Amino acid sequence: MLARIRTAVTTAQRPDDSVRLLAVSKTFPATDIAELYACGQRDFGENYVQELGSKAAELAQLSELRWHFIGPLQSNKTRSVAEIASWVHAVDRLKIAERLSSQRPEHLPPLQVCLQVNVSGEASKSGVAPAEVAALAQAVSTLPRMQLRGLMCIPEATDDSVLLAGQFRQLRTLLEQLNAQGLQLDTLSMGMSADLELAVAEGATMVRIGTALFGRRS
Ligand SMILES: *Cc1c(COP(=O)(O)O)cnc(C)c1O
């Protein structure tokens, strides 16, 4: 997997260390995570609050492990995410951000946050609408105990690489616009097992890879 990312980065003529691998471990057992950790992987992504909690407890001795919560988050489940995760990728409402901010324990570093943007415009997709990203980003950036790092997207489920590339590019353009408005964002969380090359070509800084690392989810 690291070789595949390296090839994508080289092909895109980007610096060697410009893309971070987030290993999406949802539905796979803690033993699989411990195995990858032993190989040097440190960033792991989970989608479900309960699963995050039980795996974090099981793997508490892996002191350098960073949990990323990448699933949709309901407001009544923010507390354990605020207490466990280093990153949250799919914030799309101010209310969720405010809860995470107020529930982030004082003794932990600021929670690292990305806003999920609905780049495909599909009604079924979560994420803030592109036209509303700027207002949400400005509001989130002022909250204590969290640091707004960038944007995340899940593009349309399609094999059409032109369409996909366009949606990734849209996320990058939005990030550039926010930075032109004075924010300092450095993270584009985009690209999964099937489309990481396209995402890297369009500027992804973190790719979220499940299937290609752990195998098919049942
Ligand atoms: C499951 C999931 C992934 C990983 O997808 P794969 O296609 O298995 O690589 C990435 N991002 C999110 C938000 C996910 O839910």
The ligand as an SDF file (V2000), in Angstrom:
LIG
                    3D

 15 15  0  0  0  0  0  0  0  0999 V2000
  -14.9810    2.7860    4.7950 C   0  0  0  0  0  0  0  0  0  0  0  0
  -14.4820    4.1400    4.4900 C   0  0  0  0  0  0  0  0  0  0  0  0
  -13.2640    4.3360    3.8150 C   0  0  0  0  0  0  0  0  0  0  0  0
  -12.4220    3.1990    3.2650 C   0  0  0  0  0  0  0  0  0  0  0  0
  -12.9610    2.7640    2.0600 O   0  0  0  0  0  0  0  0  0  0  0  0
  -12.2440    1.6060    1.1890 P   0  0  0  0  0  0  0  0  0  0  0  0
  -12.9270    1.7060   -0.1160 O   0  0  0  0  0  0  0  0  0  0  0  0
  -12.4800    0.3260    1.9070 O   0  0  0  0  0  0  0  0  0  0  0  0
  -10.8000    1.9540    1.0930 O   0  0  0  0  0  0  0  0  0  0  0  0
  -12.8260    5.6380    3.6350 C   0  0  0  0  0  0  0  0  0  0  0  0
  -13.5390    6.6970    4.0760 N   0  0  0  0  0  0  0  0  0  0  0  0
  -14.7130    6.5550    4.7140 C   0  0  0  0  0  0  0  0  0  0  0  0
  -15.4420    7.7570    5.1800 C   0  0  0  0  0  0  0  0  0  0  0  0
  -15.2240    5.2820    4.9340 C   0  0  0  0  0  0  0  0  0  0  0  0
  -16.3940    5.1540    5.5460 O   0  0  0  0  0  0  0  0  0  0  0  0
  1  2  1  0
  2  3  1  0
  2 14  2  0
  3  4  1  0
  3 10  2  0
  4  5  1  0
  5  6  1  0
  6  7  2  0
  6  8  1  0
  6  9  1  0
 10 11  1  0
 11 12  2  0
 12 13  1  0
 12 14  1  0
 14 15  1  0
M  END
$$$$
